[in-house]
Amino acid sequence: MLAIIAPGQGAQTPGMLHSWIADAESYELLIQWSDAISLDLVRLGTSAQVEEIKDTANAQPLIVATSLIAALALAFPHVAVVSGHSVGELTAAALSGALSHEDALTLVRARGIEMAKAAALHPAGMSAVLGGDRDDVISALTSLGLVAANENGAGQIVAAGDLTALATLAQNPPASARVRTLAVSGAFHTSFMSPAVEPLRAISTGITAHNPHIPVISNKDGAVVDEGAEILARIINQIAHPVRWDLCMDSLESMGITGVIELAPAGTLVGLLKRAHPHIEGFALKSAEDLSAAREFAGRHA
């Protein structure tokens, strides 16, 4: 059985659209999407530098657009389930048929802007805690008033919150763990992002969600969701709540998934999956040059 998963913020790299825009249809579609959301996706994905595409307001729509272009180019029909990490949930919703591509991009454009605004209200950040016992890590975060914003499995938990508390965590990491500061502008997937929720909810009232033709695994709790309105509501609420990617990977296993393709800009999620569930085979679809191999991989697992 085959699953397709979509990466989240932090996966972006300069020039990541170069190989995809060589295809005329993909290029034209990116131009259309750029006009629709008033953001030059082609320029951001080809000539923009690291700092510009690291900006939350730019990174989120760029990542989703790149993943959607990769999925359309792959054009493989036999997929058992889809999922996405954080902003990748919007990609997954579009792939499932719960949202149109245009509505997903409209939402992600607003999501990036509103989360950037929320991040500017209070200084906060995120740090990856690598290794250590999960209970010990969660206990250490709680004692410092921090939140486990991403539980990514395979010994990786992302702590989020006050910068002083994060500095204290780095100086005194949990047993057998190390702490790495992440280059982000805010404490995403925590209450710091609450100001972004209502503006997104207001926009979502003008969007029609459809029941998906492919089920979606939700970041909230790893549940498999097959009702369009619930998928949309979960995506909006997830802005200010933790991502349980560990539970999403557990669901892939419990469903009997044997192969997973991570869409461009790929690599991070299949790496986590390999460590957490090594018997599930992963494929990172990083560029258009990988399409033939990706189709062969899909054919073996569909």
QUIWO-V668336 format. One line per field, one symbol per residue. ss: DSSP state (a for helix, b for strand, c for the rest). phi: phi as a letter, one per 30 degrees, with the letter a starting at -180 (. if undefined). burial: + if it has 16 or more other C-alpha atoms within 10 Angstrom, else -. Layout:
ss = ???
phi = ???
burial = ???
//
This chain:
ss = cbbbbbcccccccccccccccccaaaaaaaaaaaaaacccaaaaaacccaaaaacaaaaaaaaaaaaaaaaaaaccccccbbbbcccaaaaaaaaaccccaaaaaaaaaaaaaaaaaaaaacccbbbbbbbccaaaaaaaaaacccbbbbbbbccbbbbbbcaaaaaaaaacccccbbbbbcccccccccaaaaaaaaaaaaaaccccccccccbbbccccccbbccaaaaaaaaaaaaaccbcaaaaaaaaaaccccbbbbcccccaaaaaaaaaccccbbbbcccaaaaaaaaaaaaaac
phi = .cbbbbdcdjddbeidcedddddddddddddddeddchbddddddbcdceddddeedcddddddddddddddddhcdcbdababdhddddddddddjdbdedddddddddeddddddddddbdaabbdcciidedddddddddcicbddbccihibbcdbkedddddddddbdeeibbcbdcdbcacdibddceddddeddddddcccccdddbdbdddeaidccbbeddedddddddecbdccdddddddedddidcbbccdddckdddddddddbddddcbcddbdddddddddeeddcd
burial = ++++++++++++++++++-++----++--+--++--+-++++-+++------+++++++++++++++++++--+----+++++++++++++++++++++++-+++++++++++++++++----+++++++++-+--++-++----++++++++++++++++++-++--++--++--+++----++++++++++++++--++--+--+-++++++++++++-+-+++++++++-+++++++++++++++++++----+++++++++++-+++++--++--+++++++++--+--+--++--++
//
